[in-house]
Amino acid sequence: MPTAWRGMKYRVPRLAGLRLIAAAIVIGLFAVGCGSTVEGVPERASGQEGLFNPCTDIPDSVIEEVGLDPSTELIDIDGVEQPGWKMCMWKSTWYFFTIMSTKYTLDDVRSNSDYTKFDESIIADRVGLWFQRESDETIDGCYLAFAASQGSVWLNIEADAGTPHQGSTCGLVESFALQLVSSLPR
């Protein structure tokens, strides 16, 4: 998280973490353009076709089984589709858990200078790529990505700003990955 964000105050403290997460996702995303439009009739953002949709393709019962509350689900960034991405986020007591589906490959992730500390490990029977945002000095967030035929699927935990960590963000990502890997596309 950029240092400038650490001291920011919000009128609704509960939303502070959500706003920071949304901003971090926007900053961390690859160069994306605006969705195309047709005069008077909006179209879906380009690059959405064929992407795994974590909000609809993972049943609420599975989300409950991993310990998350489906009623806290947030779609995309404030409900706005991002070209080349499908995102779904769930809120817990001290963190946000997000699954992001994208057309970008693991090689694209490795070559993106916004990310660092790459490492690979086996999760169930799949190779996962661990990484963090270059700007995340306090390890408030942790990413794990898996290759998929469409590009990749990312799992991310971001600590809610101002709320004490109750565990390791990377440890939580690993726990969720072990429980959800069978629900993710290959």
C-alpha positions as CSV (number, residue, x, y, z in Angstrom):
1,M,0.0,0.0,0.0
2,P,1.5,3.4,-0.9
3,T,2.8,5.3,2.1
4,A,0.6,8.2,1.3
5,W,-2.5,6.1,1.9
6,R,-1.5,5.0,5.4
7,G,-2.6,8.3,7.1
8,M,-5.8,8.8,5.1
9,K,-8.9,9.2,7.2
10,Y,-12.4,8.2,6.0
11,R,-15.8,9.3,7.3
12,V,-16.9,5.7,7.4
13,P,-14.0,3.7,8.9
14,R,-15.6,0.4,7.9
15,L,-15.2,1.3,4.3
16,A,-11.6,2.5,4.6
17,G,-10.2,-1.0,3.9
18,L,-12.6,-1.5,1.0
19,R,-11.5,1.8,-0.6
20,L,-7.9,0.9,-0.1
21,I,-8.4,-2.5,-1.6
22,A,-10.2,-1.2,-4.6
23,A,-7.5,1.5,-5.2
24,A,-4.8,-1.1,-4.8
25,I,-6.4,-3.4,-7.3
26,V,-6.8,-0.5,-9.8
27,I,-3.2,0.5,-9.4
28,G,-1.9,-3.0,-9.6
29,L,-3.9,-4.0,-12.7
30,F,-2.2,-4.2,-16.0
31,A,-2.9,-1.3,-18.4
32,V,-6.6,-1.5,-19.0
33,G,-8.8,0.6,-21.3
34,C,-12.4,1.6,-21.1
35,G,-15.2,-0.6,-22.2
36,S,-16.6,0.2,-25.6
37,T,-20.0,1.8,-26.0
38,V,-22.7,2.0,-28.6
39,E,-24.6,5.3,-28.7
40,G,-27.3,5.1,-26.2
41,V,-26.9,1.4,-25.4
42,P,-24.0,0.3,-23.0
43,E,-22.0,-2.8,-23.8
44,R,-20.1,-5.1,-21.5
45,A,-16.4,-4.2,-20.9
46,S,-14.2,-5.8,-23.6
47,G,-12.1,-8.8,-22.6
48,Q,-14.8,-10.4,-20.4
49,E,-15.7,-13.1,-22.9
50,G,-14.8,-16.6,-21.7
51,L,-13.5,-15.6,-18.3
52,F,-14.2,-17.7,-15.2
53,N,-16.6,-15.6,-13.0
54,P,-15.8,-16.3,-9.4
55,C,-19.0,-14.6,-8.2
56,T,-21.3,-16.9,-10.2
57,D,-19.1,-20.0,-11.0
58,I,-18.3,-20.7,-7.3
59,P,-21.5,-21.6,-5.4
60,D,-22.4,-19.8,-2.2
61,S,-22.3,-23.1,-0.4
62,V,-18.6,-23.5,-1.2
63,I,-17.9,-19.9,-0.1
64,E,-19.7,-20.8,3.2
65,E,-17.7,-24.0,3.6
66,V,-14.4,-22.1,3.5
67,G,-15.7,-19.8,6.3
68,L,-16.7,-16.7,4.3
69,D,-20.1,-15.0,4.3
70,P,-21.7,-14.9,0.8
71,S,-23.8,-11.8,1.9
72,T,-20.5,-9.8,2.1
73,E,-19.8,-10.4,-1.6
74,L,-18.7,-7.4,-3.7
75,I,-18.5,-7.7,-7.5
76,D,-15.7,-6.2,-9.6
77,I,-14.7,-2.7,-8.3
78,D,-17.7,-1.0,-6.9
79,G,-19.8,-3.1,-9.3
80,V,-17.9,-1.7,-12.4
81,E,-16.5,-4.4,-14.7
82,Q,-12.8,-4.1,-15.5
83,P,-11.7,-5.0,-19.1
84,G,-9.9,-8.3,-19.0
85,W,-10.9,-9.1,-15.4
86,K,-13.7,-10.8,-13.4
87,M,-13.4,-10.1,-9.6
88,C,-15.3,-11.1,-6.6
89,M,-14.5,-10.0,-3.0
90,W,-15.7,-11.2,0.4
91,K,-15.3,-9.3,3.7
92,S,-14.2,-10.9,6.9
93,T,-13.5,-9.4,10.3
94,W,-10.0,-8.1,9.5
95,Y,-9.4,-8.8,5.8
96,F,-10.9,-8.9,2.3
97,F,-10.5,-12.1,0.2
98,T,-10.7,-11.6,-3.5
99,I,-10.7,-14.0,-6.4
100,M,-9.7,-12.4,-9.7
101,S,-10.0,-14.1,-13.1
102,T,-8.0,-12.6,-15.9
103,K,-6.8,-13.0,-19.5
104,Y,-3.2,-12.3,-18.3
105,T,-0.9,-15.2,-17.9
106,L,1.6,-16.0,-15.1
107,D,4.4,-14.8,-17.4
108,D,2.6,-11.5,-17.7
109,V,2.5,-11.3,-13.9
110,R,6.2,-12.1,-13.5
111,S,7.0,-9.3,-16.1
112,N,4.8,-6.7,-14.3
113,S,7.1,-4.4,-12.3
114,D,4.2,-3.7,-9.9
115,Y,4.7,-7.1,-8.4
116,T,7.7,-8.7,-6.6
117,K,8.8,-11.6,-4.3
118,F,7.8,-14.3,-6.7
119,D,7.9,-17.9,-5.5
120,E,6.2,-21.1,-6.7
121,S,4.7,-23.9,-4.6
122,I,2.4,-26.9,-5.2
123,I,-1.1,-26.4,-3.9
124,A,-3.0,-29.7,-4.1
125,D,-1.9,-30.8,-7.6
126,R,-1.3,-27.3,-9.1
127,V,1.6,-25.0,-9.3
128,G,0.8,-21.7,-7.7
129,L,2.7,-18.4,-8.2
130,W,3.1,-16.4,-5.0
131,F,3.7,-12.6,-5.2
132,Q,3.2,-9.3,-3.5
133,R,2.7,-5.7,-4.6
134,E,6.0,-3.9,-4.9
135,S,4.6,-1.1,-2.8
136,D,3.4,-3.4,0.1
137,E,6.2,-2.9,2.6
138,T,4.2,-4.2,5.6
139,I,2.9,-7.3,3.8
140,D,-0.8,-6.3,4.2
141,G,-1.6,-8.3,1.1
142,C,-0.6,-11.6,-0.4
143,Y,-1.4,-13.0,-3.9
144,L,-1.4,-16.6,-5.2
145,A,-2.1,-17.2,-8.9
146,F,-2.8,-20.3,-10.9
147,A,-2.5,-20.8,-14.6
148,A,-5.8,-21.3,-16.4
149,S,-6.7,-21.8,-20.1
150,Q,-8.1,-18.2,-20.1
151,G,-4.9,-16.7,-18.6
152,S,-4.8,-17.0,-14.8
153,V,-6.9,-16.9,-11.6
154,W,-5.6,-15.0,-8.6
155,L,-6.4,-15.4,-4.9
156,N,-5.7,-12.3,-2.7
157,I,-6.0,-11.4,0.9
158,E,-5.7,-7.7,1.9
159,A,-5.8,-6.7,5.5
160,D,-8.5,-4.1,6.4
161,A,-6.7,-0.8,7.1
162,G,-6.6,0.0,10.7
163,T,-7.7,-3.4,11.9
164,P,-5.0,-5.5,13.6
165,H,-3.9,-8.6,11.7
166,Q,-5.2,-11.8,13.3
167,G,-2.9,-14.0,11.2
168,S,-0.7,-14.2,8.2
169,T,-2.2,-12.9,5.0
170,C,-0.2,-15.5,3.0
171,G,-1.2,-18.2,5.4
172,L,-4.9,-17.4,4.8
173,V,-4.4,-17.3,1.0
174,E,-2.9,-20.8,1.2
175,S,-5.7,-22.1,3.4
176,F,-8.4,-20.7,1.0
177,A,-6.4,-22.0,-2.0
178,L,-6.3,-25.6,-0.6
179,Q,-10.1,-25.5,-0.1
180,L,-11.0,-23.8,-3.4
181,V,-8.5,-25.1,-5.9
182,S,-10.9,-27.8,-7.2
183,S,-13.4,-25.0,-7.9
184,L,-10.9,-23.0,-10.0
185,P,-10.5,-23.4,-13.8
186,R,-7.4,-25.1,-15.3
